[in-house]
Amino acid sequence: MKKYLTFFIFLLSVGIFSDSAIAKSKKKFSKPPFEVYSDLNYFGMMGIRITSLTDGLIVKDIILNNGRCDIASDAAESHLGVSLEYGESRFFLMNCSHQFHVLKTQIVTNTGTWNYQLRRPAAAW
């Protein structure tokens, strides 16, 4: 009987400590742990730059204009799923028809999904 009681107490303590470890590793953010802004690359092509404000940020997906525009496939393959440290940036080239202005950006990360309303450029053609 003493063996069973000891084993039960062991299982109970393992369960309690593992739950608290999981809770500590899952950080809650009330505001986005990154900055996002539209930017131009070296060739003058429009994209989105994301700068991490925390260690271990992983950008999983970027949805532009409710899916009507995309991130260029080479940028998505090389930058999505990469862990960013504080202050580190990634540039995502937009693959969007010239008829669309990117107004809405949804960024899916390991800390949650964040929505942005980007302003239309003042000198729109």
MOPAC internal coordinates of N, CA, C and O (Angstrom, degrees):
PM7 1SCF
backbone

  N    0.0000 0     0.00 0     0.00 0    0    0    0
  C    1.4454 1     0.00 0     0.00 0    1    0    0
  C    1.5402 1   111.13 1     0.00 0    2    1    0
  O    1.2310 1   120.91 1   141.76 1    3    2    1
  N    1.3363 1   115.86 1   -38.24 1    3    2    1
  C    1.4518 1   120.76 1   179.98 1    5    3    2
  C    1.5348 1   110.77 1   -63.87 1    6    5    3
  O    1.2310 1   120.35 1   143.99 1    7    6    5
  N    1.3437 1   116.95 1   -36.01 1    7    6    5
  C    1.4684 1   121.16 1   177.40 1    9    7    6
  C    1.5212 1   110.74 1   -62.21 1   10    9    7
  O    1.2310 1   120.72 1   134.67 1   11   10    9
  N    1.3230 1   116.22 1   -45.33 1   11   10    9
  C    1.4640 1   120.61 1  -178.30 1   13   11   10
  C    1.5196 1   111.14 1   -65.51 1   14   13   11
  O    1.2310 1   120.22 1   139.88 1   15   14   13
  N    1.3173 1   117.19 1   -40.12 1   15   14   13
  C    1.4569 1   121.07 1   178.72 1   17   15   14
  C    1.5292 1   110.62 1   -64.88 1   18   17   15
  O    1.2310 1   120.60 1   136.57 1   19   18   17
  N    1.3283 1   116.46 1   -43.43 1   19   18   17
  C    1.4632 1   120.66 1   178.03 1   21   19   18
  C    1.5259 1   110.77 1   -63.21 1   22   21   19
  O    1.2310 1   120.55 1   136.84 1   23   22   21
  N    1.3153 1   116.55 1   -43.16 1   23   22   21
  C    1.4656 1   121.11 1   178.92 1   25   23   22
  C    1.5292 1   111.11 1   -63.09 1   26   25   23
  O    1.2310 1   119.92 1   138.36 1   27   26   25
  N    1.3351 1   117.76 1   -41.64 1   27   26   25
  C    1.4592 1   122.56 1   179.04 1   29   27   26
  C    1.5286 1   110.92 1   -63.00 1   30   29   27
  O    1.2310 1   120.44 1   136.44 1   31   30   29
  N    1.3353 1   116.76 1   -43.56 1   31   30   29
  C    1.4682 1   120.97 1   178.93 1   33   31   30
  C    1.5247 1   110.08 1   -64.47 1   34   33   31
  O    1.2310 1   120.40 1   141.00 1   35   34   33
  N    1.3212 1   116.84 1   -39.00 1   35   34   33
  C    1.4604 1   120.76 1   176.80 1   37   35   34
  C    1.5253 1   111.46 1   -60.96 1   38   37   35
  O    1.2310 1   120.25 1   132.40 1   39   38   37
  N    1.3291 1   117.13 1   -47.60 1   39   38   37
  C    1.4692 1   120.67 1   179.20 1   41   39   38
  C    1.5211 1   112.02 1   -62.25 1   42   41   39
  O    1.2310 1   120.67 1   139.24 1   43   42   41
  N    1.3069 1   116.31 1   -40.76 1   43   42   41
  C    1.4594 1   121.11 1   179.22 1   45   43   42
  C    1.5265 1   110.85 1   -63.09 1   46   45   43
  O    1.2310 1   120.13 1   136.10 1   47   46   45
  N    1.3326 1   117.36 1   -43.90 1   47   46   45
  C    1.4621 1   120.06 1  -179.23 1   49   47   46
  C    1.5252 1   111.78 1   -68.06 1   50   49   47
  O    1.2310 1   120.04 1   143.30 1   51   50   49
  N    1.3188 1   117.52 1   -36.70 1   51   50   49
  C    1.4711 1   120.62 1   177.28 1   53   51   50
  C    1.5224 1   109.54 1   -62.99 1   54   53   51
  O    1.2310 1   120.19 1   137.59 1   55   54   53
  N    1.3126 1   117.24 1   -42.41 1   55   54   53
  C    1.4694 1   121.14 1   179.23 1   57   55   54
  C    1.5109 1   112.40 1   -63.18 1   58   57   55
  O    1.2310 1   119.83 1   138.15 1   59   58   57
  N    1.3123 1   117.93 1   -41.85 1   59   58   57
  C    1.4687 1   121.69 1  -179.09 1   61   59   58
  C    1.5248 1   110.57 1   -66.54 1   62   61   59
  O    1.2310 1   120.42 1   132.76 1   63   62   61
  N    1.3393 1   116.80 1   -47.24 1   63   62   61
  C    1.4632 1   119.60 1  -177.24 1   65   63   62
  C    1.5204 1   112.33 1   -69.47 1   66   65   63
  O    1.2310 1   119.57 1   145.39 1   67   66   65
  N    1.3217 1   118.42 1   -34.61 1   67   66   65
  C    1.4636 1   119.49 1   179.53 1   69   67   66
  C    1.5216 1   110.77 1   -69.70 1   70   69   67
  O    1.2310 1   119.35 1   144.19 1   71   70   69
  N    1.3484 1   118.85 1   -35.81 1   71   70   69
  C    1.4633 1   120.94 1   176.51 1   73   71   70
  C    1.5204 1   111.88 1   -64.60 1   74   73   71
  O    1.2310 1   119.97 1   139.51 1   75   74   73
  N    1.3295 1   117.66 1   -40.49 1   75   74   73
  C    1.4609 1   119.46 1  -179.92 1   77   75   74
  C    1.5287 1   110.87 1   -69.63 1   78   77   75
  O    1.2310 1   119.68 1   147.35 1   79   78   77
  N    1.3239 1   118.21 1   -32.65 1   79   78   77
  C    1.4718 1   120.82 1   177.28 1   81   79   78
  C    1.5115 1   110.68 1   -67.44 1   82   81   79
  O    1.2310 1   120.27 1   140.42 1   83   82   81
  N    1.3293 1   117.08 1   -39.58 1   83   82   81
  C    1.4652 1   120.79 1   177.65 1   85   83   82
  C    1.5159 1   110.27 1   -65.40 1   86   85   83
  O    1.2310 1   120.08 1   137.55 1   87   86   85
  N    1.3210 1   117.45 1   -42.45 1   87   86   85
  C    1.4647 1   121.22 1  -179.57 1   89   87   86
  C    1.5193 1   111.15 1   -63.10 1   90   89   87
  O    1.2310 1   120.02 1   142.11 1   91   90   89
  N    1.3330 1   117.57 1   -37.89 1   91   90   89
  C    1.4620 1   120.24 1   179.96 1   93   91   90
  C    1.5233 1   111.59 1   -69.41 1   94   93   91
  O    1.2310 1   119.71 1   145.64 1   95   94   93
  N    1.3328 1   118.16 1   -34.36 1   95   94   93
  C    1.4611 1   120.76 1  -176.85 1   97   95   94
  C    1.5247 1   112.00 1   -77.15 1   98   97   95
  O    1.2310 1   119.14 1   159.64 1   99   98   97
  N    1.3151 1   119.24 1   -20.36 1   99   98   97
  C    1.4600 1   123.69 1  -178.94 1  101   99   98
  C    1.5232 1   108.68 1   -96.67 1  102  101   99
  O    1.2310 1   119.97 1   -84.22 1  103  102  101
  N    1.3175 1   117.66 1    95.78 1  103  102  101
  C    1.4494 1   123.35 1  -177.07 1  105  103  102
  C    1.5287 1   109.75 1   -85.58 1  106  105  103
  O    1.2310 1   120.31 1   -45.42 1  107  106  105
  N    1.3163 1   117.01 1   134.58 1  107  106  105
  C    1.4672 1   122.21 1   177.83 1  109  107  106
  C    1.5299 1   108.77 1   -94.64 1  110  109  107
  O    1.2310 1   121.19 1   -43.50 1  111  110  109
  N    1.3279 1   115.32 1   136.50 1  111  110  109
  C    1.4628 1   120.63 1   179.03 1  113  111  110
  C    1.5296 1   108.74 1  -118.64 1  114  113  111
  O    1.2310 1   120.45 1   -51.81 1  115  114  113
  N    1.3258 1   116.74 1   128.19 1  115  114  113
  C    1.4624 1   120.50 1   177.19 1  117  115  114
  C    1.5275 1   111.12 1   -85.60 1  118  117  115
  O    1.2310 1   120.48 1   158.41 1  119  118  117
  N    1.3089 1   116.68 1   -21.59 1  119  118  117
  C    1.4584 1   121.16 1   174.60 1  121  119  118
  C    1.5270 1   107.86 1  -132.80 1  122  121  119
  O    1.2310 1   119.99 1   -19.47 1  123  122  121
  N    1.3110 1   117.62 1   160.53 1  123  122  121
  C    1.4688 1   120.43 1  -176.15 1  125  123  122
  C    1.5260 1   112.21 1   -57.69 1  126  125  123
  O    1.2310 1   120.40 1   -43.75 1  127  126  125
  N    1.3365 1   116.83 1   136.25 1  127  126  125
  C    1.4578 1   120.13 1   179.06 1  129  127  126
  C    1.5354 1   112.21 1   -85.79 1  130  129  127
  O    1.2310 1   120.91 1  -148.35 1  131  130  129
  N    1.3219 1   115.87 1    31.65 1  131  130  129
  C    1.4570 1   121.14 1   179.37 1  133  131  130
  C    1.5192 1   109.06 1  -158.09 1  134  133  131
  O    1.2310 1   120.87 1   -16.59 1  135  134  133
  N    1.3240 1   115.94 1   163.41 1  135  134  133
  C    1.4649 1   122.04 1   172.29 1  137  135  134
  C    1.5165 1   107.58 1  -108.43 1  138  137  135
  O    1.2310 1   120.40 1   -35.31 1  139  138  137
  N    1.3192 1   116.85 1   144.69 1  139  138  137
  C    1.4616 1   121.02 1   178.46 1  141  139  138
  C    1.5233 1   108.63 1  -133.91 1  142  141  139
  O    1.2310 1   121.08 1   -42.22 1  143  142  141
  N    1.3270 1   115.53 1   137.78 1  143  142  141
  C    1.4560 1   119.66 1   176.30 1  145  143  142
  C    1.5112 1   109.51 1  -156.08 1  146  145  143
  O    1.2310 1   121.24 1   -27.89 1  147  146  145
  N    1.3208 1   115.23 1   152.11 1  147  146  145
  C    1.4622 1   119.09 1   176.35 1  149  147  146
  C    1.5282 1   107.39 1   -75.47 1  150  149  147
  O    1.2310 1   121.24 1   -33.18 1  151  150  149
  N    1.3094 1   115.24 1   146.82 1  151  150  149
  C    1.4580 1   120.46 1  -172.66 1  153  151  150
  C    1.5223 1   108.50 1  -153.69 1  154  153  151
  O    1.2310 1   120.56 1   -14.20 1  155  154  153
  N    1.3077 1   116.53 1   165.80 1  155  154  153
  C    1.4609 1   122.08 1   174.70 1  157  155  154
  C    1.5196 1   109.07 1  -108.55 1  158  157  155
  O    1.2310 1   120.36 1   -36.88 1  159  158  157
  N    1.3234 1   116.91 1   143.12 1  159  158  157
  C    1.4650 1   119.30 1   175.44 1  161  159  158
  C    1.5306 1   108.95 1   -85.43 1  162  161  159
  O    1.2310 1   120.43 1     7.83 1  163  162  161
  N    1.3147 1   116.79 1  -172.17 1  163  162  161
  C    1.4703 1   121.66 1  -177.00 1  165  163  162
  C    1.5237 1   112.90 1   -62.41 1  166  165  163
  O    1.2310 1   119.97 1   154.90 1  167  166  165
  N    1.3187 1   117.67 1   -25.10 1  167  166  165
  C    1.4627 1   122.21 1  -178.03 1  169  167  166
  C    1.5213 1   112.70 1   -97.66 1  170  169  167
  O    1.2310 1   120.11 1  -172.19 1  171  170  169
  N    1.3364 1   117.39 1     7.81 1  171  170  169
  C    1.4506 1   121.69 1   178.81 1  173  171  170
  C    1.5188 1   114.05 1    80.39 1  174  173  171
  O    1.2310 1   120.04 1  -163.46 1  175  174  173
  N    1.3234 1   117.53 1    16.54 1  175  174  173
  C    1.4611 1   120.89 1   179.64 1  177  175  174
  C    1.5274 1   109.58 1   -92.03 1  178  177  175
  O    1.2310 1   121.02 1   -40.30 1  179  178  177
  N    1.3460 1   115.65 1   139.70 1  179  178  177
  C    1.4503 1   121.90 1  -174.51 1  181  179  178
  C    1.5262 1   111.47 1   -76.97 1  182  181  179
  O    1.2310 1   121.24 1   -40.56 1  183  182  181
  N    1.3170 1   115.24 1   139.44 1  183  182  181
  C    1.4589 1   120.98 1   177.73 1  185  183  182
  C    1.5147 1   110.54 1  -156.31 1  186  185  183
  O    1.2310 1   121.34 1     7.71 1  187  186  185
  N    1.3168 1   115.04 1  -172.29 1  187  186  185
  C    1.4593 1   122.11 1   179.29 1  189  187  186
  C    1.5212 1   107.91 1  -120.13 1  190  189  187
  O    1.2310 1   121.10 1   -48.89 1  191  190  189
  N    1.3220 1   115.49 1   131.11 1  191  190  189
  C    1.4607 1   120.87 1   177.05 1  193  191  190
  C    1.5230 1   108.04 1  -107.52 1  194  193  191
  O    1.2310 1   121.07 1   -50.65 1  195  194  193
  N    1.3415 1   115.55 1   129.35 1  195  194  193
  C    1.4578 1   122.01 1   178.62 1  197  195  194
  C    1.5250 1   107.41 1  -116.85 1  198  197  195
  O    1.2310 1   120.90 1   -53.28 1  199  198  197
  N    1.3390 1   115.88 1   126.72 1  199  198  197
  C    1.4535 1   122.14 1   178.75 1  201  199  198
  C    1.5226 1   108.60 1  -117.89 1  202  201  199
  O    1.2310 1   120.50 1   -55.40 1  203  202  201
  N    1.3232 1   116.65 1   124.60 1  203  202  201
  C    1.4613 1   122.07 1  -177.07 1  205  203  202
  C    1.5222 1   111.46 1   -73.98 1  206  205  203
  O    1.2310 1   120.99 1   -41.24 1  207  206  205
  N    1.3379 1   115.71 1   138.76 1  207  206  205
  C    1.4612 1   122.07 1   174.87 1  209  207  206
  C    1.5264 1   110.87 1  -109.90 1  210  209  207
  O    1.2310 1   120.82 1  -166.87 1  211  210  209
  N    1.3316 1   116.04 1    13.13 1  211  210  209
  C    1.4668 1   122.25 1   178.89 1  213  211  210
  C    1.5205 1   109.09 1  -150.04 1  214  213  211
  O    1.2310 1   120.34 1   -16.98 1  215  214  213
  N    1.2977 1   116.96 1   163.02 1  215  214  213
  C    1.4594 1   120.91 1   175.51 1  217  215  214
  C    1.5275 1   109.84 1   -82.99 1  218  217  215
  O    1.2310 1   120.61 1   -38.47 1  219  218  217
  N    1.3227 1   116.44 1   141.53 1  219  218  217
  C    1.4567 1   120.91 1   174.39 1  221  219  218
  C    1.5143 1   115.95 1    82.15 1  222  221  219
  O    1.2310 1   119.59 1  -160.38 1  223  222  221
  N    1.3339 1   118.38 1    19.62 1  223  222  221
  C    1.4666 1   120.89 1   177.68 1  225  223  222
  C    1.5252 1   109.41 1   -72.60 1  226  225  223
  O    1.2310 1   120.48 1   -49.02 1  227  226  225
  N    1.3213 1   116.69 1   130.98 1  227  226  225
  C    1.4611 1   121.56 1   177.28 1  229  227  226
  C    1.5225 1   108.39 1  -121.47 1  230  229  227
  O    1.2310 1   120.28 1   -62.31 1  231  230  229
  N    1.3257 1   117.07 1   117.69 1  231  230  229
  C    1.4670 1   121.93 1   175.73 1  233  231  230
  C    1.5283 1   106.56 1   -85.51 1  234  233  231
  O    1.2310 1   121.10 1   -63.51 1  235  234  233
  N    1.3290 1   115.50 1   116.49 1  235  234  233
  C    1.4621 1   120.70 1  -176.64 1  237  235  234
  C    1.5240 1   112.88 1   -92.71 1  238  237  235
  O    1.2310 1   120.51 1   144.98 1  239  238  237
  N    1.3381 1   116.63 1   -35.02 1  239  238  237
  C    1.4644 1   120.21 1  -177.96 1  241  239  238
  C    1.5201 1   109.30 1  -160.63 1  242  241  239
  O    1.2310 1   120.85 1   -26.12 1  243  242  241
  N    1.3197 1   115.98 1   153.88 1  243  242  241
  C    1.4636 1   122.85 1   174.70 1  245  243  242
  C    1.5162 1   106.64 1  -132.03 1  246  245  243
  O    1.2310 1   120.82 1   -56.32 1  247  246  245
  N    1.3325 1   116.03 1   123.68 1  247  246  245
  C    1.4678 1   121.68 1  -179.17 1  249  247  246
  C    1.5219 1   107.43 1  -114.97 1  250  249  247
  O    1.2310 1   120.68 1   -58.07 1  251  250  249
  N    1.3236 1   116.31 1   121.93 1  251  250  249
  C    1.4605 1   122.26 1  -176.91 1  253  251  250
  C    1.5216 1   110.21 1  -107.65 1  254  253  251
  O    1.2310 1   120.76 1   -46.09 1  255  254  253
  N    1.3315 1   116.16 1   133.91 1  255  254  253
  C    1.4721 1   122.24 1   177.18 1  257  255  254
  C    1.5329 1   112.27 1    47.68 1  258  257  255
  O    1.2310 1   120.98 1  -128.95 1  259  258  257
  N    1.3186 1   115.73 1    51.05 1  259  258  257
  C    1.4772 1   121.84 1   178.55 1  261  259  258
  C    1.5247 1   112.76 1    55.69 1  262  261  259
  O    1.2310 1   120.35 1  -147.21 1  263  262  261
  N    1.3278 1   116.93 1    32.79 1  263  262  261
  C    1.4588 1   121.00 1   177.22 1  265  263  262
  C    1.5139 1   114.94 1    90.52 1  266  265  263
  O    1.2310 1   119.69 1  -177.45 1  267  266  265
  N    1.3252 1   118.20 1     2.55 1  267  266  265
  C    1.4671 1   120.77 1  -179.72 1  269  267  266
  C    1.5272 1   112.49 1   -79.04 1  270  269  267
  O    1.2310 1   120.58 1   163.17 1  271  270  269
  N    1.3275 1   116.50 1   -16.83 1  271  270  269
  C    1.4581 1   122.56 1   175.75 1  273  271  270
  C    1.5284 1   107.52 1  -126.92 1  274  273  271
  O    1.2310 1   120.96 1   -18.67 1  275  274  273
  N    1.3253 1   115.78 1   161.33 1  275  274  273
  C    1.4626 1   121.04 1  -178.13 1  277  275  274
  C    1.5124 1   110.96 1  -126.53 1  278  277  275
  O    1.2310 1   122.26 1   -11.80 1  279  278  277
  N    1.3208 1   113.28 1   168.20 1  279  278  277
  C    1.4605 1   121.08 1   166.98 1  281  279  278
  C    1.5221 1   105.57 1   -90.51 1  282  281  279
  O    1.2310 1   120.11 1   -42.77 1  283  282  281
  N    1.3190 1   117.40 1   137.23 1  283  282  281
  C    1.4644 1   120.67 1   179.72 1  285  283  282
  C    1.5257 1   109.61 1   -54.11 1  286  285  283
  O    1.2310 1   120.51 1   -40.71 1  287  286  285
  N    1.3253 1   116.64 1   139.29 1  287  286  285
  C    1.4650 1   121.15 1  -171.81 1  289  287  286
  C    1.5267 1   113.11 1   -61.26 1  290  289  287
  O    1.2310 1   119.43 1   142.84 1  291  290  289
  N    1.3330 1   118.69 1   -37.16 1  291  290  289
  C    1.4634 1   118.91 1   179.92 1  293  291  290
  C    1.5222 1   111.71 1   -68.32 1  294  293  291
  O    1.2310 1   120.00 1   145.52 1  295  294  293
  N    1.3376 1   117.61 1   -34.48 1  295  294  293
  C    1.4649 1   120.82 1   176.84 1  297  295  294
  C    1.5235 1   110.04 1   -69.98 1  298  297  295
  O    1.2310 1   120.37 1   139.63 1  299  298  297
  N    1.3221 1   116.89 1   -40.37 1  299  298  297
  C    1.4640 1   120.61 1  -179.45 1  301  299  298
  C    1.5241 1   110.63 1   -64.42 1  302  301  299
  O    1.2310 1   120.36 1   136.18 1  303  302  301
  N    1.3235 1   116.91 1   -43.82 1  303  302  301
  C    1.4661 1   120.16 1  -178.39 1  305  303  302
  C    1.5234 1   112.40 1   -65.49 1  306  305  303
  O    1.2310 1   120.46 1   142.21 1  307  306  305
  N    1.3249 1   116.72 1   -37.79 1  307  306  305
  C    1.4595 1   118.88 1  -175.07 1  309  307  306
  C    1.5294 1   113.66 1   -88.60 1  310  309  307
  O    1.2310 1   119.29 1   159.32 1  311  310  309
  N    1.3335 1   118.96 1   -20.68 1  311  310  309
  C    1.4614 1   120.37 1  -174.37 1  313  311  310
  C    1.5211 1   114.80 1  -114.68 1  314  313  311
  O    1.2310 1   119.01 1   152.75 1  315  314  313
  N    1.3249 1   119.49 1   -27.25 1  315  314  313
  C    1.4564 1   120.13 1   179.79 1  317  315  314
  C    1.5238 1   109.34 1   -73.48 1  318  317  315
  O    1.2310 1   120.90 1   -41.84 1  319  318  317
  N    1.3250 1   115.88 1   138.16 1  319  318  317
  C    1.4553 1   120.88 1   179.13 1  321  319  318
  C    1.5173 1   114.59 1    84.84 1  322  321  319
  O    1.2310 1   119.85 1  -177.30 1  323  322  321
  N    1.3259 1   117.89 1     2.70 1  323  322  321
  C    1.4631 1   121.99 1   179.77 1  325  323  322
  C    1.5293 1   108.68 1   -91.87 1  326  325  323
  O    1.2310 1   120.54 1   -43.77 1  327  326  325
  N    1.3179 1   116.56 1   136.23 1  327  326  325
  C    1.4638 1   121.32 1   178.94 1  329  327  326
  C    1.5305 1   109.71 1   -78.36 1  330  329  327
  O    1.2310 1   120.80 1   -53.13 1  331  330  329
  N    1.3301 1   116.07 1   126.87 1  331  330  329
  C    1.4669 1   121.67 1   179.27 1  333  331  330
  C    1.5207 1   109.77 1  -105.75 1  334  333  331
  O    1.2310 1   120.69 1   -40.54 1  335  334  333
  N    1.3044 1   116.28 1   139.46 1  335  334  333
  C    1.4634 1   121.99 1   175.40 1  337  335  334
  C    1.5285 1   109.08 1   -94.95 1  338  337  335
  O    1.2310 1   120.38 1   -11.52 1  339  338  337
  N    1.3233 1   116.88 1   168.48 1  339  338  337
  C    1.4602 1   122.06 1  -178.61 1  341  339  338
  C    1.5273 1   110.36 1   -53.68 1  342  341  339
  O    1.2310 1   120.75 1   -52.01 1  343  342  341
  N    1.3379 1   116.18 1   127.99 1  343  342  341
  C    1.4619 1   122.31 1   177.38 1  345  343  342
  C    1.5184 1   114.63 1    85.54 1  346  345  343
  O    1.2310 1   119.84 1   172.04 1  347  346  345
  N    1.3227 1   117.91 1    -7.96 1  347  346  345
  C    1.4585 1   121.45 1  -179.21 1  349  347  346
  C    1.5356 1   109.72 1   -81.22 1  350  349  347
  O    1.2310 1   120.19 1   -39.55 1  351  350  349
  N    1.3179 1   117.24 1   140.45 1  351  350  349
  C    1.4662 1   122.74 1  -176.98 1  353  351  350
  C    1.5138 1   111.40 1  -120.28 1  354  353  351
  O    1.2310 1   121.48 1   -24.60 1  355  354  353
  N    1.3288 1   114.78 1   155.40 1  355  354  353
  C    1.4707 1   122.53 1   171.22 1  357  355  354
  C    1.5256 1   107.45 1  -136.49 1  358  357  355
  O    1.2310 1   121.39 1   -38.61 1  359  358  357
  N    1.3282 1   114.94 1   141.39 1  359  358  357
  C    1.4552 1   122.05 1   178.38 1  361  359  358
  C    1.5261 1   108.42 1  -106.96 1  362  361  359
  O    1.2310 1   120.61 1   -51.94 1  363  362  361
  N    1.3222 1   116.44 1   128.06 1  363  362  361
  C    1.4610 1   122.62 1   179.31 1  365  363  362
  C    1.5218 1   108.56 1  -114.72 1  366  365  363
  O    1.2310 1   120.71 1   -67.01 1  367  366  365
  N    1.3250 1   116.25 1   112.99 1  367  366  365
  C    1.4571 1   122.39 1  -179.89 1  369  367  366
  C    1.5242 1   109.59 1   -71.44 1  370  369  367
  O    1.2310 1   120.45 1   -47.66 1  371  370  369
  N    1.3253 1   116.75 1   132.34 1  371  370  369
  C    1.4678 1   121.25 1   179.88 1  373  371  370
  C    1.5187 1   110.24 1   -85.83 1  374  373  371
  O    1.2310 1   121.03 1   -43.17 1  375  374  373
  N    1.3087 1   115.63 1   136.83 1  375  374  373
  C    1.4544 1   122.87 1   175.59 1  377  375  374
  C    1.5177 1   106.22 1  -111.18 1  378  377  375
  O    1.2310 1   121.13 1   -91.77 1  379  378  377
  N    1.3311 1   115.44 1    88.23 1  379  378  377
  C    1.4578 1   120.91 1  -171.23 1  381  379  378
  C    1.5280 1   109.13 1  -138.61 1  382  381  379
  O    1.2310 1   120.85 1   -38.53 1  383  382  381
  N    1.3086 1   115.98 1   141.47 1  383  382  381
  C    1.4546 1   120.74 1   177.41 1  385  383  382
  C    1.5259 1   109.52 1   -61.14 1  386  385  383
  O    1.2310 1   120.46 1   -31.52 1  387  386  385
  N    1.3114 1   116.73 1   148.48 1  387  386  385
  C    1.4642 1   120.37 1   179.12 1  389  387  386
  C    1.5224 1   111.81 1   -63.59 1  390  389  387
  O    1.2310 1   119.84 1   167.51 1  391  390  389
  N    1.3321 1   117.91 1   -12.49 1  391  390  389
  C    1.4607 1   121.62 1   179.64 1  393  391  390
  C    1.5286 1   112.21 1   -78.87 1  394  393  391
  O    1.2310 1   120.50 1   165.13 1  395  394  393
  N    1.3364 1   116.65 1   -14.87 1  395  394  393
  C    1.4604 1   120.31 1  -176.47 1  397  395  394
  C    1.5198 1   110.85 1  -107.72 1  398  397  395
  O    1.2310 1   121.04 1   -40.37 1  399  398  397
  N    1.3203 1   115.62 1   139.63 1  399  398  397
  C    1.4600 1   122.32 1   165.87 1  401  399  398
  C    1.5120 1   105.43 1  -103.48 1  402  401  399
  O    1.2310 1   120.05 1   -44.22 1  403  402  401
  N    1.2948 1   117.51 1   135.78 1  403  402  401
  C    1.4587 1   119.82 1   178.70 1  405  403  402
  C    1.5244 1   107.60 1   -77.12 1  406  405  403
  O    1.2310 1   121.38 1   -69.61 1  407  406  405
  N    1.3166 1   114.97 1   110.39 1  407  406  405
  C    1.4547 1   121.30 1  -178.55 1  409  407  406
  C    1.5177 1   111.76 1  -104.63 1  410  409  407
  O    1.2310 1   120.56 1   145.92 1  411  410  409
  N    1.3196 1   116.53 1   -34.08 1  411  410  409
  C    1.4517 1   120.80 1  -176.31 1  413  411  410
  C    1.5241 1   109.25 1  -123.38 1  414  413  411
  O    1.2310 1   121.15 1   -49.38 1  415  414  413
  N    1.3215 1   115.41 1   130.62 1  415  414  413
  C    1.4588 1   121.89 1   178.85 1  417  415  414
  C    1.5131 1   108.34 1  -127.81 1  418  417  415
  O    1.2310 1   120.89 1   -51.33 1  419  418  417
  N    1.3199 1   115.91 1   128.67 1  419  418  417
  C    1.4569 1   122.01 1   176.37 1  421  419  418
  C    1.5296 1   107.02 1  -115.79 1  422  421  419
  O    1.2310 1   120.60 1   -58.11 1  423  422  421
  N    1.3225 1   116.45 1   121.89 1  423  422  421
  C    1.4595 1   121.30 1  -177.23 1  425  423  422
  C    1.5235 1   108.64 1  -114.29 1  426  425  423
  O    1.2310 1   121.34 1   -58.59 1  427  426  425
  N    1.3300 1   115.03 1   121.41 1  427  426  425
  C    1.4597 1   122.13 1  -178.98 1  429  427  426
  C    1.5252 1   107.80 1  -101.84 1  430  429  427
  O    1.2310 1   120.63 1   -58.80 1  431  430  429
  N    1.3430 1   116.39 1   121.20 1  431  430  429
  C    1.4604 1   121.71 1  -179.03 1  433  431  430
  C    1.5273 1   110.19 1  -127.63 1  434  433  431
  O    1.2310 1   121.14 1    -1.80 1  435  434  433
  N    1.3152 1   115.43 1   178.20 1  435  434  433
  C    1.4587 1   119.90 1   175.33 1  437  435  434
  C    1.5252 1   112.16 1   -72.01 1  438  437  435
  O    1.2310 1   119.60 1   173.02 1  439  438  437
  N    1.3353 1   118.36 1    -6.98 1  439  438  437
  C    1.4681 1   122.21 1   177.66 1  441  439  438
  C    1.5208 1   112.42 1  -103.85 1  442  441  439
  O    1.2310 1   120.02 1   179.00 1  443  442  441
  N    1.3148 1   117.57 1    -1.00 1  443  442  441
  C    1.4629 1   121.44 1   179.96 1  445  443  442
  C    1.5158 1   111.33 1   133.96 1  446  445  443
  O    1.2310 1   121.13 1     5.06 1  447  446  445
  N    1.3174 1   115.45 1  -174.94 1  447  446  445
  C    1.4625 1   122.69 1   178.84 1  449  447  446
  C    1.5239 1   108.20 1  -108.04 1  450  449  447
  O    1.2310 1   121.15 1   -47.68 1  451  450  449
  N    1.3168 1   115.40 1   132.32 1  451  450  449
  C    1.4605 1   121.66 1  -174.95 1  453  451  450
  C    1.5246 1   108.91 1  -125.56 1  454  453  451
  O    1.2310 1   120.42 1   -43.24 1  455  454  453
  N    1.3316 1   116.80 1   136.76 1  455  454  453
  C    1.4690 1   122.63 1  -178.31 1  457  455  454
  C    1.5244 1   110.18 1  -110.61 1  458  457  455
  O    1.2310 1   121.57 1   -38.17 1  459  458  457
  N    1.3220 1   114.59 1   141.83 1  459  458  457
  C    1.4580 1   121.63 1   178.15 1  461  459  458
  C    1.5158 1   109.24 1  -132.53 1  462  461  459
  O    1.2310 1   120.82 1   -37.32 1  463  462  461
  N    1.3172 1   116.03 1   142.68 1  463  462  461
  C    1.4547 1   122.71 1   170.42 1  465  463  462
  C    1.5206 1   106.11 1  -106.69 1  466  465  463
  O    1.2310 1   120.89 1   -70.49 1  467  466  465
  N    1.3275 1   115.90 1   109.51 1  467  466  465
  C    1.4589 1   119.18 1   179.48 1  469  467  466
  C    1.5156 1   108.69 1   -87.60 1  470  469  467
  O    1.2310 1   121.17 1   -39.20 1  471  470  469
  N    1.3283 1   115.36 1   140.80 1  471  470  469
  C    1.4585 1   119.82 1  -179.63 1  473  471  470
  C    1.5121 1   110.07 1   -78.79 1  474  473  471
  O    1.2310 1   121.40 1   -34.04 1  475  474  473
  N    1.2982 1   114.92 1   145.96 1  475  474  473
  C    1.4657 1   120.84 1   177.33 1  477  475  474
  C    1.5237 1   108.92 1   -71.53 1  478  477  475
  O    1.2310 1   120.18 1   -39.55 1  479  478  477
  N    1.3153 1   117.26 1   140.45 1  479  478  477
  C    1.4676 1   119.42 1   179.06 1  481  479  478
  C    1.5385 1   111.30 1   -59.09 1  482  481  479
  O    1.2310 1   120.53 1   -34.25 1  483  482  481
  N    1.3166 1   116.60 1   145.75 1  483  482  481
  C    1.4691 1   121.28 1  -177.29 1  485  483  482
  C    1.5175 1   111.26 1   -65.18 1  486  485  483
  O    1.2310 1   119.70 1   142.87 1  487  486  485
  N    1.3117 1   118.18 1   -37.13 1  487  486  485
  C    1.4678 1   121.50 1  -178.22 1  489  487  486
  C    1.5138 1   109.53 1  -102.98 1  490  489  487
  O    1.2310 1   120.33 1  -115.26 1  491  490  489
  N    1.3168 1   116.98 1    64.74 1  491  490  489
  C    1.4705 1   121.32 1  -179.72 1  493  491  490
  C    1.5299 1   108.57 1   -76.25 1  494  493  491
  O    1.2310 1   120.95 1   -38.64 1  495  494  493
  N    1.3156 1   115.79 1   141.36 1  495  494  493
  C    1.4682 1   119.11 1  -177.57 1  497  495  494
  C    1.4828 1   111.58 1   -88.04 1  498  497  495
  O    1.2310 1   120.10 1   180.00 1  499  498  497

